[in-house]
Amino acid sequence: MQCKFDSDLLHEYLDATIEPLEKLVLEEHLKGCRSCRRQLTELKLLFWELEDADQIEVPSEVHLIHHRVAAALKEDLSTGNFSAKDLLSLQKNILDASCRFVGFVPGVQAIANQLEKNIKQKPPSLYKTLENMIKGTRKLYALRGRL
């Protein structure tokens, strides 16, 4: 957002967890702030896309790949071809891939920027940011459970 308005209120507004007075202030602000209206629209579209995520079907190839990898790992473990060094290397690769993936999750960079800004300001805003992060994480886990 280009304006200095608290973007956390937009999330609370969409989650219907916003205080009544804050809701009135936000609605008045949205009447005059094009940037915030645009961000609110983008957030609404994102939420709608996430709500439709339960309609995504897991391709059958995923199960086939899973079984092949599990069989290859089981074979390597039984023959002794898989060492602790290999395990650490595998875990490192998984962690690297996971970290790269998180960079593509919508809102992660915005949350990181907001968190950094709030840490510099005051501790109560840090708690508010963490609460919003927890809410977002719960939504992602709920969506993940549907897949």
C-alpha positions in Angstrom: 0.0 0.0 0.0 1.2 3.5 -0.8 -0.7 5.2 2.0 0.2 5.0 5.7 -3.1 3.4 6.7 -2.8 0.1 8.8 -3.1 -2.7 6.3 -3.9 -5.2 9.1 -7.3 -3.6 9.2 -8.0 -4.8 5.7 -7.3 -8.4 6.7 -9.5 -8.0 9.8 -12.2 -6.5 7.7 -12.2 -9.5 5.3 -12.0 -11.9 8.3 -14.9 -10.1 10.0 -12.8 -9.7 13.1 -12.6 -5.9 13.0 -13.9 -3.8 15.8 -17.0 -1.8 14.9 -15.3 1.6 15.3 -12.3 0.5 13.3 -14.7 -0.8 10.6 -16.3 2.7 10.3 -12.9 4.4 10.1 -11.8 1.9 7.5 -14.9 2.3 5.3 -14.5 6.1 5.4 -10.9 5.8 4.5 -11.7 3.4 1.6 -14.0 6.1 0.1 -11.1 8.3 -0.5 -8.1 6.1 -0.8 -7.7 4.4 -4.2 -4.6 2.4 -3.1 -6.4 0.8 -0.2 -9.5 0.0 -2.3 -7.2 -1.7 -4.8 -5.4 -3.7 -2.1 -8.8 -4.7 -0.6 -10.0 -5.9 -4.0 -6.8 -7.9 -4.5 -7.2 -9.5 -1.1 -10.8 -10.4 -1.8 -9.8 -12.0 -5.1 -7.0 -13.9 -3.3 -9.5 -15.1 -0.6 -11.9 -16.3 -3.3 -9.2 -18.2 -5.0 -8.2 -19.9 -1.7 -11.8 -20.8 -1.0 -12.0 -22.6 -4.3 -8.7 -24.4 -3.6 -10.6 -27.4 -2.3 -11.7 -28.1 -5.9 -8.1 -28.8 -7.0 -7.6 -32.5 -7.6 -4.3 -34.1 -6.9 -2.9 -35.6 -10.2 -2.6 -39.4 -10.2 1.1 -39.0 -11.1 1.8 -37.6 -7.6 0.8 -40.9 -6.0 2.9 -42.8 -8.6 5.9 -40.7 -7.9 5.4 -41.1 -4.1 5.3 -44.9 -4.4 8.4 -44.9 -6.6 10.4 -42.7 -4.3 9.3 -44.7 -1.2 10.3 -48.0 -2.9 13.7 -46.6 -4.0 14.3 -45.3 -0.5 13.3 -48.6 1.1 15.6 -50.4 -1.3 18.5 -48.1 -0.5 18.0 -48.5 3.2 17.9 -52.3 3.0 21.1 -52.5 0.9 23.0 -50.1 3.0 23.5 -47.6 0.1 21.9 -44.8 2.1 24.2 -43.2 4.7 23.6 -40.5 7.3 25.4 -38.1 5.0 22.9 -38.9 2.3 20.0 -38.3 4.7 21.4 -34.9 5.8 21.9 -33.9 2.1 18.3 -35.0 1.3 17.0 -33.0 4.3 19.0 -29.9 3.2 17.6 -30.2 -0.3 14.0 -30.5 1.0 14.5 -27.5 3.3 16.0 -25.4 0.4 13.0 -26.3 -1.8 10.6 -25.5 1.0 12.1 -22.1 1.6 12.0 -21.3 -2.1 8.4 -22.3 -2.2 7.4 -20.1 0.7 8.7 -17.2 -1.3 5.9 -17.8 -3.8 3.1 -18.0 -1.2 0.8 -14.9 -1.5 1.3 -12.4 1.3 4.4 -13.9 2.9 6.6 -11.0 1.8 4.0 -8.5 2.9 3.8 -10.1 6.3 7.6 -10.1 6.6 7.7 -6.4 5.7 4.9 -5.6 8.1 6.6 -7.6 10.8 9.9 -5.7 10.3 8.1 -2.4 10.4 6.2 -3.3 13.5 9.2 -4.6 15.4 10.8 -1.1 15.0 7.6 0.6 16.1 6.4 -1.0 19.3 5.8 -4.5 20.8 1.9 -4.4 20.8 1.9 -4.1 17.0 4.3 -7.1 16.9 1.7 -9.2 18.7 -1.0 -8.0 16.3 1.1 -9.0 13.3 1.9 -12.4 14.9 -1.9 -13.0 15.5 -2.5 -12.2 11.8 0.2 -14.6 10.7 -1.2 -17.3 12.9 -4.7 -16.7 11.4 -3.2 -17.0 7.9 -1.3 -20.1 8.8 -4.4 -21.7 10.1 -6.2 -21.0 6.9 -3.4 -22.5 4.9 -3.4 -25.6 7.0 -7.2 -25.9 6.6 -6.8 -25.6 2.8 -3.9 -28.1 2.9 -6.1 -30.5 4.8 -8.7 -30.4 2.0 -6.2 -31.4 -0.7 
